[in-house]
Amino acid sequence: MFYIIQNNLFREEGHQKLINALDKFKIDYELVNVLPFVEDVEFKTKRKDVFVFGSLKLARLSKNTNWFPGALITDNHDYNIYSKYYKDNLLNYDSRVVNFEDDFEWIFEEQFIRPCLDTKSFNGKIYDQNTWLEFKKRMLDNPNDTTIRKNTQIQVAKPKKITQEVRFWIVDGKIITQSTYRRGSFLVYDNIVDNDAIEFAQSMVNIFQIAKCFVIDVCLSNDVWKIVECGSISCAGFYDADMQKIIIALEDSYI
């Protein structure tokens, strides 16, 4: 395949590991710039067998240009869909789903809020009521500066204590590589991962796959492994993943 890779999106180390892997295997690629407030992205390739690593804007471009596989984002990249399969294996299975504009009951002093879709329209995090209301007002008052809309569905849940978080890269139903990205309150990028985390992630993949290739983030909460979220392999940060393994798996999958 040919690879389109967005400049200045991923952490420098991960970005360079991706480039190094493609260079090592002598696979063609093109680096592109995605500019804020500019919808078009300039690229040179005429090929259609293109895999995309980049932002959601680049993902939208891949659909318009009929690249295959392009950016791997499906209708299943939605909490409302995959929660039906993973159920209480999800960290935030207690979520209430409401529209962004809704005035919902503020049950706890702080609440975790994120979009249901894997759209990166805003980062999921813990809000107190004042901070959330100020954020909501700012977004609704400036609709041209955001992809958030009044009917954007969001999850609202009680904050959970998390002691470790790990990302797994899945291709054709199998874990290809993994990376820890948080231990306690510290960002830690390494591929030292407990076997029970690997076994849990694979068991969840065996239940349901949101796409042919995707990422699944899991966490340790109260000594139990849970799914944080599922996301697009095209738009996910690399952390300390083995990029050579990812490229080999993608190439084998799309022969």
N, C-alpha and C positions, 0 to 999 in steps of 0.2 A: 504494500500500500504506500501511498504518499501521505505525509503528515503536515498538517497546518498547525502551527504552534504560536500562541499569542505571546508577544514580548511583554515583559514587565508585569506579569500576573502572578506567577508562582514564585515562591522563595528562591533566591538565587542558586542555592545549593541543589535543590530539586530540579530546577530548570536546567542546570548544567549537566546533571546526571542523565536527564532525558536526552539532551543533545549528544552527550558522549555515547549513549547507548545506540542512537541512530547512526552516528558516525562509525562506531565499531562494526555494526552490521551492514554498513554501506547502504543505508536506506535513505531515500530522498525525502527532503522536508523543506518547508518554507516558513520563515518567521514573519509574522505580520503585526502591525500596530493597530490597536483598537483604541480610538480616541473618544473621550467623553463628549457627549452632545453631538456626535457625528455618527449617523446610523450606518453609513457605508464603510466597508473595510476593503482596502486595496490588496489584491493578491495577483500573482502571475500565472500560477499553474492552470493548465487546461484539463488536467486529469479529473476523473470523477471518482476514482477509488481512493477517497480521501478520508482520513481519520483526524478528528479535531481535538486538540487540547487547548482550552481557553475559556473565556467568559460566556455568559448566556447570550450576549450580543453576537458573539461569534457562532454560537450554537444556532441562533436564528438564521444567520447567513448561510449556514451549511444546509438548511432545509430549502432555502430559496435557490441554491445553486445545484440542488439534487446530488450532493455528494453522498457517497455510500462507503462505510456506514455513517460518516459525518460525525455529529455529536450525539452521543447515546443518551437521549432523554425521551422517555415514553410517558404515556398517561399514568403508568404505575408509580412514577416518581411523586407520589402524593400520599400523605399520611392517611387520608380517608380510604385509600385503596389497600395499602400494605398492612394497615392496622387490623383489617379483617382476617388476615392470615397469621400475623405474629402475636396478636392479642396481648395478653399480659406479660409477654416476653419483652414488650416495649417499656422503656423507662417511664415514659409519660402516657401510659395507657389510660390514666385517669384524666386526660385532657378533656376540656370542653372545647368544642369547635364552634367558633362564631365568626361573623364578618368583621373586618377591620374597623368599620364605622360603629359597630354596636357598643352600646353602654351595658357592659356586663357587671354582675355582682363581683365586688372585690373581696373575695373570701379570706385571703391571707394578706399579711402585711406586705409581702413581696410575692410576685408570681412570675413563673417562667413563661415567656411568650415567643412564639416563632411562627413563620408561615407554614401552612400545611403542604404547599407545593415546594419542590426543590428549585425555587426561582431566585434565591439570594436577594429578594426584594428588600429584606432587612435581616440583620443578624439576630438569631434567637439568643435571648439572654434574660436575666432576671431584672424585673422592673418593680419599683414601688409605684403607687397609684399616681402621684403627681408627675413623675418622670414619664410614665406611659401616656397620660393625658396630654402632656406637652408635646411628646413625640407624635401622637396621633393627630393633634391639631396642626402641627407643622406640615405633616405629610398631606393631609387633606386640603390644606390651604394652598399647597404648591404642587398640584398634580402633575405638572409638566416636568418636575425635577425628580420624579420617582416612578417606579413601575407599580407601586402600591395603588390599589383602587378601593373604593368604598366596600365592594363585595369580595375583596381578597380574603380568603378564609385563613384563619389563624388558630393555633392551639394555645390554650391557656391552662397551665397546670401548676400544682404545688412544686416549689423547688425541691430537688433531691440532693442528698449528699453523695458525691462521686469521688472515688479514691484513685481511679485509673481510667484512661480512655485509649482505645486502640482502633485504628482503621484497617480494614481488610479490602483487598482488591480481588474481585471475583470475575472470572472469565469462564464461560460455559459450565457454570455450576460448581466450579472448584476455586478454592483460595489459592491465589498465585503468589502473593506477598502480603506483608503486613507491617505496620509501624505504630508503636506507641506514640501518642502526641501530648499526653498529659498524665502526670503523677501528682496526686494531691492538688495543690494550687499552682504547681509549676509546669510550664511547657517543657516537655522532654521529648526529643525526637530520636528514637532508636528502634531497632527491630527485635529487641529482647521482649518476647511475649510469652505469657504463661500458656501451657498446653490446654488448660481448661478454657481459656479465652478462645483459642483456636477451635477447640471442639464445639464450643457453644456457637461460634459464628458459623461454622460449617453446618451444624444442625439446623440453624435458622435458614441458611441458603437452601438446604434440602426441603424445607417447608414451602418456600416461595422465592422466586427470583423476579425482581422488578424489571430486569432487562437481560439481554444476552451477556452484557458486561456491565458491572456497576461496583460501587463501593458500599460497604456497610460499616458503620461506626458502632462499637459496643463499649460498655463501661461496666466497672465494678461498683455496685452501690449496695451498701449493707451486706457485703460479702456475697452478693449474687450478681451474676452477669446479666446485663440487659442490653437491648438495642437502643441506641440513642437516636439514630436516623439512618436512612438509606439515601444515596445520592448518585449523581452522574459521574462515571469514571472520567468523562471528558473535562469536567469542571472542578474536580476535587484536587485539593492541595496534595503534594507528594510526600511531605514529611521525610521519613527515612526509608521509604519503599525501595525495593530492588527494581530499578527501572528496566534493567536488562530482562528480567523475568517477565515484566509487563509487556514489553515490546515483543518478545518471543511468543508469548501467549496470544497476543492480538494478531500477529502475523500468521500463526498456526490456525487461529479461529476464522480468519477471513481469506484463506487461500483461494 
